[in-house]
Amino acid sequence: MTTRRSAARSVAALALALPVLAGCGAEGAAPAPAPAATVGAPADATGAFDPAVAIAHRSKEPYAATLALTSETLTSETGDGDAREVFTVTGRVNHNTPAWGSHTEERTVRGGAEVVAWTETLTVDGVVYQRDRAGGTGWRRDPESAAGFRTDPDVVAAYAELLLDSGPAARKGMETESGVPVFHLGARLSPDLMRRADPSVDAGAQGGGAPADCDLWIDRLGRPVRVEQAMVVDGTRTVTDDRFSDFGPPETFAPPLAPG
């Protein structure tokens, strides 16, 4: 695993979420104060909600979501000039479940055409299986691959607090992502701050100590709908964009037949 791919997976693990003081509705008006909800935050007629309430009363119920992650890095290669390398992860992932399950595909494409890697990953009750789609190999059991593609509501809340504490400028207001009303928060965070929210964050994957521009879009249940992070890795800028959609109940994933 390269440093860049480690960074991309680290971003997926962050799956941030952030609270905010008061947001703007679709027409720019602040939503009226609402009483705390049992789960999530009440929304006004425009769909606007208070993200602080959404995080404070966030849902911790298990759910499944479609993941679309894109990580782009501009690299300079001797003799070839600049080449953009794109790492993507797509698939279906369970969240907030002890019996973690997912089915995803990871691709790395360089220069818009060269497929550097293409891996299919199936996680069943925390056991990970992979096969090389580019090389045509069969399924292999790999207990460490794809670690991090699970959102933790407590980590989400911790990042929310970091963004809230960063000041009023972090409160970007109401937007829409994947057809869902969301509140957008964003700020620049140091690796030390990110590790305060999630001790698993690798300082080496964050550009050797450089800060990261973090943006999070949450729904009224406090779930991350989109996470974007821009950072410097090995002297080059990497931008990773995670999007979650089609929320539903957790799903069952079966292991592949006769894995190696």
BELZI-V306788 format. One record per backbone hydrogen bond with DSSP energy under -1.0 kcal/mol. NH is the residue of the N-H (numbers start at 1). CO is the residue of the C=O. Records with the same first field share a line. If there is no record, write none. Layout:
NH: CO + CO
This chain:
6: 2
7: 3
8: 4
9: 5
10: 6
11: 7
12: 8
13: 9
14: 10
15: 11
25: 29
28: 25
40: 57
41: 220
44: 48
47: 44
52: 20
54: 50
55: 51
56: 52
57: 53
58: 55
59: 221
63: 95
64: 248
65: 93
66: 245
67: 91
68: 243
69: 89
70: 241
71: 87
72: 239
73: 85
74: 237
75: 83
77: 81
80: 77
81: 77
83: 75
85: 73
86: 109
87: 71
88: 107
89: 69
90: 105
91: 67
92: 103
93: 65
94: 101
95: 63
100: 98
102: 123
103: 92
104: 121
105: 90
106: 119
107: 88
108: 117
109: 86
110: 114
111: 84
113: 110
114: 110
116: 108
117: 108
119: 106
120: 131
121: 104
122: 129
123: 102
124: 127
126: 100
127: 124
129: 122
130: 140
131: 120
133: 118
134: 118
136: 132
137: 132
140: 130
142: 128
147: 144
149: 146
150: 148
156: 152
157: 153
158: 154
159: 155
160: 156
161: 157
162: 158
163: 159
164: 160
165: 161
167: 164
170: 167
171: 168
172: 170 + 184
174: 24
175: 182
177: 180
180: 177
182: 175
183: 218
184: 173
185: 216
186: 170
187: 214
189: 212
194: 190
195: 191
196: 192
197: 193
198: 194
201: 198
206: 203
212: 189
213: 230
214: 187
215: 228
216: 185
217: 226
218: 183
219: 223
222: 219
225: 217
226: 217
227: 242
228: 215
229: 240
230: 213
231: 238
233: 236
236: 233
238: 231
239: 72
240: 229
241: 70
242: 227
243: 68
244: 225
245: 66
248: 64
260: 139
